Amino acid sequence: MSSSLIEQAKQKAAYQAVDEHVLPSHRVIGVGSGSTVVHVINRLLQRDPELNAKTVFVPTSFQSRGILLDGGLKVGDVEQYPNVDVTIDGADEVDSQLNAIKGGGGAHLQEKVVAEAANKFVIVADYRKDSKLLGEQWTKGVPIEVVPFAWRAVQKKLQDMGSKDAELRMAVAKAGPVVTDNGNFLIDAPFGLIREPAQLLKDLKLITGVVEVGLFCNMAEIAYFGCEDGSVRIRTK
Ligand SMILES: O=C[C@H](O)[C@H](O)[C@H](O)COP(=O)(O)O
């Protein structure tokens, strides 16, 4: 499939999710991160400007904050707005139970906080992210944000837990590791097919030095997948 068709699939999922879940009565909207969320923001910008002027948007990264500000929307944070009406975000992979891997762009810490602050968490993605089990299609591993000084110790623990290929994520246009929006490092830890994501999440969070894990378990209420044929597949819990 061409990249423009994939973009169309992302756009269809994003537009439908905004249309069905961002209501005129909502005053605080959580906005995730990544390439699919760009379409979410574009759709939000097509709403009645008077309605947008009465709404605060809570971004989850430097990326989404910048796009919201460029669009002239009012941004806030969870410290000011701990009660979010709905959060819409992308995902790297979603399983049949709506558990998700997130953090391919390193934004999962803020994303999880804003998703948990929301009354409803909605995922938007293209068909490549739709799996029966996590780890089927996203084979780079579970993104894990770690405090920098602990990265080697955390990597060793992950290897002991069976993720032999757990690797520090390296930057592309900079020498050295990726540094997150929160000043931390990332380790990508492959665990093969993840049959019990909630248990894995608990085990990973108990490792000292781990800040947050890119496994979102039992959080999403609904997921929209843009398909190859132009339709949108919806999965609910
Ligand atoms: O850290 C990044 C986020 O979790 C993204 O939502 C995720 O990587 C999906 O991004 P995209 O829509 O670009 O595939």
The ligand as a MOL file (V3000), in Angstrom:
LIG
                    3D

  0  0  0     0  0            999 V3000
M  V30 BEGIN CTAB
M  V30 COUNTS 14 13 0 0 0
M  V30 BEGIN ATOM
M  V30 1 O 5.1850 7.9190 21.3360 0
M  V30 2 C 4.3960 7.9820 20.4120 0
M  V30 3 C 2.9890 7.6360 20.5140 0
M  V30 4 O 2.6800 6.6030 21.4090 0
M  V30 5 C 2.2550 7.4730 19.1900 0
M  V30 6 O 0.8930 7.6500 19.4600 0
M  V30 7 C 2.4700 6.1240 18.5270 0
M  V30 8 O 3.8560 5.9020 18.3420 0
M  V30 9 C 1.7510 6.0370 17.1760 0
M  V30 10 O 2.2580 6.9830 16.3080 0
M  V30 11 P 1.8400 7.0550 14.7780 0
M  V30 12 O 0.4280 7.5260 14.7350 0
M  V30 13 O 2.8040 8.0270 14.1680 0
M  V30 14 O 2.0130 5.6840 14.1990 0
M  V30 END ATOM
M  V30 BEGIN BOND
M  V30 1 2 1 2
M  V30 2 1 2 3
M  V30 3 1 3 4
M  V30 4 1 3 5
M  V30 5 1 5 6
M  V30 6 1 5 7
M  V30 7 1 7 8
M  V30 8 1 7 9
M  V30 9 1 9 10
M  V30 10 1 10 11
M  V30 11 2 11 12
M  V30 12 1 11 13
M  V30 13 1 11 14
M  V30 END BOND
M  V30 END CTAB
M  END
